[in-house]
Amino acid sequence: QVQLEESGGGLVQPGGSLTLSCAAGGSIDSQNVMSWYRLAPGKQREMVAGMTAGGTIRYADSVLGRFTISRDNAKNTVYLHMNKLRPEDTAVYYCNVDFTVLGKTQRYWGQGTQVTVSA
């Protein structure tokens, strides 16, 4: 079993910054992908950023240049550094980890952390 514990959400003014953290515990294959998704009211879930254990990174166009994903493989922890936040970044942010076991994809989600960008 895998557990994901997120932290770092909160209320921030437009233009401000926040950093989210997600620590993964349990049996996780070292060749995994750790990602952040978000879900805003009335919208579909969106992949915000993802990073493989080897360092390959992908960002949504909407956050490119403002958000940075990083990870500490030794700690199985992924971070999302969010700068120049906008009201449209308001959402519940979810941590995700994917890896393959015997050819089958294992996918786990955190409980979500609320990020609210408002004056």
C-alpha positions in Angstrom: 0.0 0.0 0.0 1.1 3.5 -0.8 0.2 6.6 1.2 0.6 10.2 -0.1 0.7 13.0 2.4 0.3 16.6 1.1 0.9 19.9 2.8 1.4 23.5 2.0 -1.9 24.7 0.7 -3.6 27.9 1.9 -4.8 31.4 1.0 -2.5 33.7 -0.9 -2.9 37.0 -2.7 -2.6 37.3 -6.4 1.0 37.5 -7.4 2.1 35.6 -4.3 3.8 32.3 -3.9 3.2 28.9 -2.3 5.0 25.6 -2.1 3.2 22.3 -1.9 4.9 19.2 -0.6 3.9 15.5 -1.0 5.6 12.7 0.8 5.0 9.2 -0.4 5.2 6.2 1.9 4.9 2.5 1.4 6.0 0.2 -1.4 6.9 2.4 -4.3 8.9 1.3 -7.3 11.9 3.6 -7.8 11.0 4.1 -11.5 8.0 6.2 -10.8 6.4 9.4 -12.0 5.2 11.9 -9.4 2.8 14.6 -10.5 0.5 17.3 -9.3 -3.1 17.7 -10.6 -5.7 20.2 -9.7 -9.5 20.3 -9.7 -11.3 23.6 -9.7 -15.1 24.0 -9.3 -16.9 23.5 -12.6 -13.7 22.4 -14.4 -12.1 19.1 -15.3 -9.1 17.7 -13.5 -5.9 19.1 -15.0 -2.4 17.8 -14.9 -0.3 20.7 -13.6 3.2 19.2 -13.6 4.8 15.8 -13.6 8.4 14.6 -13.0 9.9 11.2 -13.5 12.5 9.7 -11.2 15.1 10.4 -13.9 14.2 14.1 -14.1 12.0 14.4 -17.1 9.5 17.2 -16.5 6.2 18.2 -18.1 4.1 21.2 -17.3 0.6 22.4 -18.3 0.8 25.4 -20.6 -1.2 27.4 -18.0 1.6 27.2 -15.4 4.7 27.2 -17.6 7.1 29.8 -16.3 5.3 30.3 -13.0 5.4 26.8 -11.4 8.3 24.6 -10.8 8.2 20.9 -9.9 11.1 19.2 -8.0 11.6 16.0 -6.1 13.8 14.3 -3.6 14.1 10.7 -4.7 15.7 9.6 -1.4 12.7 10.9 0.5 10.1 10.0 -2.2 8.9 13.6 -1.9 7.7 15.9 -4.6 7.3 19.6 -4.4 5.4 22.2 -6.4 6.8 25.7 -6.2 4.1 28.1 -7.3 4.9 31.7 -8.1 3.0 34.6 -9.6 -0.3 33.0 -8.5 -3.5 34.0 -10.2 -7.1 33.7 -9.1 -7.6 31.0 -11.8 -5.0 28.9 -10.0 -7.5 28.4 -7.2 -8.3 24.7 -6.9 -7.8 21.6 -4.9 -4.3 20.3 -5.7 -3.7 16.5 -5.7 -0.5 14.6 -5.6 -0.2 11.5 -7.7 2.4 8.8 -8.1 2.4 6.2 -10.9 4.6 3.2 -11.3 4.4 -0.2 -13.0 4.4 -3.5 -11.2 4.5 -6.7 -13.3 3.3 -4.7 -16.3 0.3 -3.1 -14.5 0.2 0.6 -13.7 -0.3 1.4 -10.1 -1.8 4.8 -9.4 -2.2 6.5 -6.1 -3.6 9.9 -5.0 -3.2 12.2 -2.1 -6.2 13.6 -0.2 -5.8 17.0 -1.8 -4.9 20.4 -0.5 -6.8 23.6 -1.1 -5.1 26.5 -2.8 -7.0 29.8 -2.9 -5.7 32.8 -4.7 -7.7 35.9 -3.7 -7.3 39.5 -2.6 
